[in-house]
Amino acid sequence: MYAQIKKDIAADYYKNKYSNDGQRFVAWYLRNIYNLDEIQSKECITDGAGDKQIDAVFIDHETATVHIIQGKFYENSVDSEAVREVLASWAQIKDLAELQNGANEKLCSKIPEISDSLSNDDYDLVFELILPSTLTPPAMHDFELYKNQIMESEVLPAELILVDGDILKARYEETLNKTRPYINHRFNLETGKYLKVDLAGTQAVITALPLKECISIPHIKDGILFRKNVRQSLGSSNKVNKQIARTIKKDRKDFFFLHNGITAICSKLDLKENVLTVEELNVVNGCQSLSTIYNSSESIRNTSDGYVLFRFYEIADSSKWDLISRSTNSQSAVKARDLRSNDPAVLSIKKAFEQRYSDGYFVTKRGEEQTLNKAKYNEKHVANLTDLGKNLMAWHSQRPTMSYSETAIFDKYFSQLFKKDYAPENVMALQILYQKVLECWNPSNPLSLNESLLAMKAYAPRHHLYTMSAFFCEINKMPEAVPNPAKVLKQLKENNFLDQLVEMSGACFNMAFENAYAEAKDANKVFSQQNWIKAKGCLKNIRDAIRAQINTFKFTPDGKMILEQMKKALSLSPENFESRWSAD
């Protein structure tokens, strides 16, 4: 991998954006393994003077994981110094206040977000040591020692992961979808503990597989076995995986009854005399379980009292692999949002929406959208519950600062946001307005937004949506009210002003961000982008930027003309406004 990466990072992008090969290597990893774009990757890099042995910080809010990354771009084996640096970074994360005192500006700006994430029990902490070569034997010994120490810490438990040349290559090829997992394996089944069936022409074997049989399955460690899984291992510090490991050690006899089981697909299976032979094996549901079983190998290697339910399906159609993977994984991790999918208010909104848009569909359950018959529905008239909740928070509650939090939306503030009589036209209008905003949030950056804003795509676009509503409030002198979304969209379309308002709102949002950054710098304070975007103070900054923009238009001939166009396009009567839905 060293030669491949060396060639890749010689490209102009890496040479122009990063000062050394170490930084370029970490950026390459973020882009090629985690699929971050150029802007997001650069925002994660903290390497340089004062980096405190932390080369990058990547917080993945989808998997609720904080990744602390240390990279060593050497062609030859790496010694224990690299492992000690990772241990040092873990020790410093334990005291974030002290870390912030001596860290560089990039790392300082990440610390508040690290703190916020780690204060949430749902987030896991993972330290990654990445290198295109290998560790020396003594370094590998130290790594295993420190790995256990960090994982079992009562103060700050975390997962320590080594991504060496072999694993890096496997992940790279999997990310690029270059390889199909040609994993062939033989399983020794026990008499009376399996069943072979033919279901609609598909061969299946269902068995209670001994746990010790699982640890011999190839390619668990490098993740190739889970190519068709929706996610890779979340590590031993993940709370679900901790419970699995605890069951293996303490309640192994009951493991079969306490576990949902593992689903595997293969292109061919053959069962003869208790030996199951499979070709092109891939686990589509059970990555966390198998990874944890593998990591607990010494506890089960010589035992015979632990079993796990295993389902093997013989399927040659690769498109069906994806469907099975999506379907089996959509059943895990029930969240507040899932529990609300059958709430009377949600069902009422769904019914009204689908009656109003007969060719449309309102998605209320996770995973449902992927299984829709696209030929049956108009894609433009397909809305979903999650986006609606986030849009309602940004628009009607005027709190885009909380739109990122599904827990807040579907738990704490659900009754304030979801109303049975909410008009389907408003559901559609919010979706159209937000999609129009999203068109501008891409690496080509058509609005010339600050790169730090672009890197916060998980938060920032709904601030942009909020800014559009705030323009209507300011123009109509209704600062404490909220405009009706359907009326807003109708007015903008009739006056051919939608694109222009999106552009102006983006410019004001960007101005608010840069003004806040400049103020912090002038006061010699650390500016945390993530803290700013989540704080109500940013809403005042946005309103101030809108007022400044409007006032600027008053003093130039061209500006006066734009202002008159804006007033015409954004004018609404008072009955088209309502009070803000309180959410804090």
N, C-alpha and C positions, 0 to 999 in steps of 0.2 A: 504493500500500500504506500510505502514511503515514496517510491518513484512516481506513482500515479498522482499522489497529493502534491508532490513537488512540482509536477508539470501543471496541475490545475491552478495552484496558487501563484504561478508565474504570469497569469493573465493580468491585464491592465487593471481590472477592477480591484483585485487584491493588492497589487503594488501601489495603486493610487490611494487606497483607503486605509491601509495598515502599514505600520512602520517597520515591521520585522516578520520573519517567517513564523515565529511563535504565535503572534496575533492572527496571522493569515490562516494558520492551521486551525485554530479554534473557530474562526469565522467560517472556514470551510466545513467544519464539523456541524456547526449550527445550521448552516444552509443545506447541507446534503443529508444529514441524519435527522434533524428536527424540522426540515422543510421551511425554515424561516426565510423571509425575503431579505434583500440586501440591507434595507433600512432596519428591520427588526434585529438582524444579526449584529449590525454595528452598534445598536443600542445596548446589546447584552454585554459587549466586551468591556472589561474593567482593567485589563492588563496594562502595566506600566508602573512607573514609580509610585509607591504607596498602594499597590494592589493587594498587599497582605496575603500573598500566595493564592489569590483568587483571580483567575484569568477571565472568567465570565460568569454572569448570573442570568439564568433563564428561568422565569416563573411561568409554568404552564398551567393556566387556570382551568383548562379543559380536563386535565388529569389531576388537578390539585396537587402539583408537585413543584418544589423549589429545587432547581438544579444548580449546584455550585461546581464549577468546572475548572480543572487544572490541566493544562496541556503541556506535553513535552514532545517537541518535534525533532526527534533524533533517529538516525538510521540504525544505530546500534542499540544494544540492550541498555535499559535505564536502571540506575542503582537505587538504593534505598532513600536517597535524598529526596526524590520525587514523592515517595510515600510519606515521608516526614512532613513535607510541605502541605500535603492534603490534611494530615493530622493537625498541623498548626492552624490551617484555615478553619477546621471544625472547632478547635479550641477557641478561636476568636469569635466565631459565630455565637458561642455561648454567652458572650458579653458584647452585645451590639452597640451599647453606648460607648464602651471603651474603643471598640473597633472604629466607630465613626470619628473619633478624635484624631486618629492618625492616617485614615484612609484617603485615597485620592478622590477627586471630585466625582468621577464616574461611579466609584464604589459607594461613596457617601449617598449619592442620589438613589441607590438601590436599597440601602439599609432600611428605610421606612417601609418599603413594600415587603421586604423579607420579614420584618417584624410583624406586619399586619397578617401576612400569610401564615406564619408559624403560630400566631395567637389563635388561629382557627384549627380546631382539632382535625378537620378533614384534610389538611395539607400535610404532605410528607416531605421530608428533607433528604435529598440525595446528593452525595459527593461523587463526582466522576473524575477519574484519572484517565485521560485519553492519550494514547501514544501509538504511532504507526509501527512500532517494533515490539519488544517484549521487556518484561522485568527480569533482572538477574535472579538466580535462585535465592540469594539472601534477601533481596528486595521482595520477592514473592512471599517469603516466610513472614517478613514484617507486615506485608499487606494483609495477609490472612489474620495475623495477630490483631492489628489495628481495626480490621473489619469487624471482628467480634466485639472488641472493646467499644467501638462507636455504636454498634447495633444494640448492645445491652446497657448502654448508659441510661441512668435514671434521670439525668439532668437534660440531655438533648439527644435522644435516640435518633439515629440516622442510618441510611444505607450507604455503604462505600462500594462503588462499582469500578472495576477495572475494564476499560475498553482498549484492549491491546490490538496488535495488528490483525490477528485472525478474526476477532469479534468485529473490529472496525470494518474489515472487508465484507463480512457477512451482512452487517447492518447496511453498508453502502449499497451492496447489490440488491438487498431486499427493498431498500428505499427506491431504487431506480427500477424495481420490478424486473431485474435482469434474469433472475433465476427462478425456476420452478423447483419446489423442494422435493427432489427425488430421494426420499427417505424410505428405505425398505427395512422392515423389521419383523422379527418373530416373537410372539407373545406366548408364554406358557400358561395356559388356563387350567383351572382346577375342575375336576369332574363334579357335575351337579351345580356349578356356579356360573353357567353361561347358557345362552339361548340364541340360536340362529334362526332368523325369520326372513321371509320374502314379503316386502310390503310394496305393492303397486309396481312390481318389477325391480325393486331396489333391494339388494342383499344387505342385511344388517346383522351385527352380532352385539348382543347386550350381555355384559359380564360383570361379575364382582371380581375386579383385578387386584391381586395382592399389591400392597404398597411397595414392597421390595422389588416387584417386577417393573414398577414405574421408573425407578432410578436408572434402569439400563436403557431406556429409550434415548436414541441419539438426538443431538442438536437441541437439547433443552437449554444449555448454558448460553449458546450463541444466538438463540432465538429463532433459528431457521425453522424449527418445528412449528412455530406459531405464525408463519407467514400470512395465513389467511385470518388470523385473529384480529379483532378490531384494535387491540393494543398489546404491547409487550409487558413483561413483568414490571410491576410497580415496586418491587424490592421487599426485603424482609421487614422493613420498618413500617410498611403499610399496615394499618390497623386490622384489616381483614386477613392479610397474610400472617400477621402475628397470631391471630386466633386459630388459623389453620395449623401453624407450627405448634401452638400450645396443645391442640387436640391430638396431634401426632405423638407428642411426648407424654401426655397425661391420660388421654382417653382414646387410645388407638383402636380399641375393640369397638368403639361406637362411631368411628370415623365414617363408615359407610352410611350410617343413619343421619349423621349431622351434616353431610355434604351433598350438594345437588348433583354431583357427577361431572364427568368430562365427555365432551363430544369430539370425535375425530372422524375425518373423512379420508378416503383413500381411493385410488383408481381401480384397485383390485384387492379382493380378500379371498383367502382360502383357509378352511378350517378342517384339519385332519388330526384325529387322535389327540385332542386337547392342545394342539399347536395351531395358533392363528398366525398366518403369514399375510402381511399387508404390503402393498406397493404404493409409493408416493403418499406416504402418511403425512397428515397435517392436522394439528389440533386447532379447532376453530372456537372452542369454548372450554376454558380450563387452564389458561396460561398461568394465572396466579397460583392455582393449586399445584400444578406440576412443578413449577419453579420452586415453590415452597417445599414440596416433597423432596425435590432434588437437593435443596439446601439442607434438608434434615436427614440426609442419607445415612449418616452414622447411627441415627436412632432407630432405623428400620431395616438396615441391611441384613441383619441376622434374625429378624422376627418373622412370625407367621400368623399374627393375630390382627392384622390391619388390612382393610380392603377399601376400594373406591369403585363407585359405579362408573363403568366405561361403556360408551356407545360408539360402535364403529359402523360407518355407512360407506358402502361401495358406490361411489359416484364419479363418473368420468367427465361429466359436463362441468367445466370450470365456472360457468356463470352461476350454476346452482350452488357451488361452493360459497360464493359471495352472499347469496340469499340466506343460506343456512347460518353463515357467520353473523350476519346482521340480526337475524331472527333470534338466535340463541343468546346473543350478547345483549339484546335489548331488554332482557328480563332481569338484569342485575342492577344493583345500586339504586334502590327505590328512593326517590327524592320527594321533597314537598311538591314539586311541580307535577310528578306522576300521580300523587294522591289527589290532586285537584282535577284530574282529567275528567272525572265523572261528577264533579260538583254541579248542582242545579244551575248556578249562574253560568258556568262554562257551557253546559249543555244548551241553555237558553240562547246564548250568543251563537253557538254552533248552528242551532236550528234556524235562527233568523238569518244568519249569513248564507246558509245553503239554500234557503228559500228565495233570498234576494238575488243570489248568483247561482242560477240553476246548473251552470256548467262548472261551478266551483266546489271547493271542499275546505273545511276548517279542520286542521290537524290538531288533535288534542293529546295524542299519546306519542311518546318518543319512539322512533323507529317506524312509525306509521307512514311517514311521508315517502320513504324509500320504496314502499310496497304498493303505492298508488298506481292505478292503471292510467298512464299518461295520455293514452288515446281517448280516455273517457272525460278527462277534465281539462279545462283551460288553465294552463300554467299560471297565467296572470291573475287568476281568481282562486289560487290556492294560498291560504293564510295558515299560520300556526300559532298555537297558544303561547309559546315561549316568547316569540317576537312581539306578540300583542302586549303581553305583560310588561316587557321592557319599554315598549313604545308608550304605553299608558303612563308608566312612571315618569318618563322623560317629558311627555306632553301635558297630560292633565294634572299630574302632581308637581310638574316643573322641577323634578329632581333627577336629572340624568346622572347625577352623582351616585345614585343608588340603582341605576338600571342594570348594572353588571351582576347584581346579587339576586340570583333566583330564589334563594332562601328567604330573603326579605320580601320579594314580590309575591311568592306563593304561600308564605306562611304569615309573617307579621302583618303585612298590609293587603292581604288578598281581598278582604271584604271591602276595603276602601277603593280598590282598583277595578274589580270585576263586578259589573252591574248587569242584572238580567236584561234590562231594557237598552243596553248599549247598542247603538244603531250600527247595522252592518256596513252602511256607507262610511262610517267613521273608521271601522276596522280596515276597510279597503283603502281609505284615504291615508291613514297612518302608514300602511304598508307601502303604498306608492311613494309617499314622501321620503320614507326611510330608504327605500331602494334607490331613489334618485340621489340621496346623500351618499350611499355606499359606492355608487359609480365613481365617485371622486377619491375614494380611499383605496388607492392602489399604488404600487411602486412607481408608476409613471408620474404620479403627483401632479395632476392637471391644475390644481389650485395653488401650487407652490407652498404647501403647508410645511411648517417646521418638521424636520425629520423625527424629532422626539414625539410629536403628536401622532405621526403615521405609525410609529412603533407601538402605540397604545390603541390599536384597532379594537381590542376587546372592550375598551371603555369609551373612547372619544367620539365615534360617529353619532351616538345619541346626544351628546352635547351639541353637535352640529344641528341635529334635528330640533333640539330645544331652542337654539339660536334663531331658527326660522320662525318658531312661534313667538319668540320675544320681539322680533321685528314687527309683527302684527300688533303686539301689545303697545310698543313705543309709538308707532305711526298713528294708531287709533286712540292714544292717550288712555290706555286701559292697563296700566302697569301691574295691577293686582289680579287681573283676570286672565282667562285662557280662551283662545279662539277655537271655534268648532272646526275640527280637522277637515270634514267634508266641504264646509263652506270655504275654508282656506284653499283647498285644492281646486275647487270650482273657480274661485276668483283668480288664482294664478294661471290656470289654463285659459280662461276667457281673455286674459290680458297678455298671454304669451310671456309670462314673467317667472315661470318656475325655475328655469335654468339660471336666470340672473339672480334670483333670491338665494338659490343654493350656493352660487359663487360668492355673493356678498356676505352671506352668513358664515361661510368658511373663512373668508378674509377677517371678519370680526372675531371669530373664535380664535383664529391664529394670532391676531393682535392681542387679545386678552392673555393668551398663553405667554407670548414674548414679553409683554409688559410686566407680568407677574415674575417671570424669570429675571428681567432686568432689575426690578425692585429688590429681589432677594440678593442679587449679586452686589448691588450698590450698598446694601446693608450688611455685606459680608456674611450672609447666611447661606446655608446649604439649601438648594432648591430641589425638592423631590417632585418630579413630574407626576408620579402616581398619587402622592398625597394631595397635590393641587387638584387633580382631576376628580378626586373623591370628596373634596371638601366643598361646603356650600359657598365658601369665599370665591370660588371660581365663577359662580353664577353672577355675582356682583361685578366681577371683572368683565364678564361677557356683556352684561347690560351697559356698563360704562363704555365699552368699545363700540357698541351699537349707537349709543348717543353721540359719541365722538364722530363716528362715521356720518351720521345724519347731519350734525352741525357743520362738518367739513363741506358737505354738498351745498350749504347755503351761501358759500362765499365765492364760487366760481360759476361762470355761465353754464358750462357743461354740467357742473354739479347740480345747479338749480333745475336743469332739464331732467336729469336723472331722478332728482327728488320728487318732481311733479309726476313722473312716470310711476315712481314707487308709491306715492300716495294714492294714485288712481288704482294701481294693481293690488294694493294691500288694504284698501278701505273696506271696513265691515261695519255694519250697524251694531249698536250695543247689544241687541238681543242675540247676536251670534257669538257672544262671549258668556262665560260662566265662571264661577268661583273656582279657584284651584282646589283639587282634591287633596286634602291634607294627608301627608305621609310621613310626617316627622314631628 
